[in-house]
């Protein structure tokens, strides 16, 4: 059995800061096929590029634990991101104000 199939549980990017647990049922060198066990309705198997896999695990429990640990790590940076966003908004406001002032000053000459 290949190393990849020994690790049939994967984390797939869902959105920034969150990954979904995915069970790999089959794979080729380029694609994987499987399902999301944590979704309410498990539909037909879906296919993705192997590039969609963020990490692989041997067990469902290991994949879930890694996901939760990664969420905690993501959250550690929330305050820094909020501060950076506030600084960006302030800088954009200053740029807008300077632009408007430049235009108004030019109109008064």
Steps between C-alpha positions, in 0.01 A plus 500: 500500500633845414575762763221713362229237547634419846394856574148513350376791712576847371437859589370702208492881491144620557565871553766708670566354841288189459557160346249218450578138579487291181520123459701395196349189342723487192769701333713537194823697476291806409166467679324369807144373542311477825246661731461735796390290802406803714242639260135434577429339167776295351438510129677323218881494509669818381826546310774754566850568387760361740606863548182557702628280782649707781613202713444123531433288808471133583179539703188713511579597859848623405357712218238656728757568773735665250215714367410618851864573583538698180188705579647585841825604332306714250313672783827597673553747217152657500599808705800570277284474190238734649773751591648480150156548342437805721840645403421438132161675531672797669765518226232482228304780672813716516569435131140587407510817711833607347368437148186705563701781661735507200204530260327769708822698542557487124145629437562803722809618312 
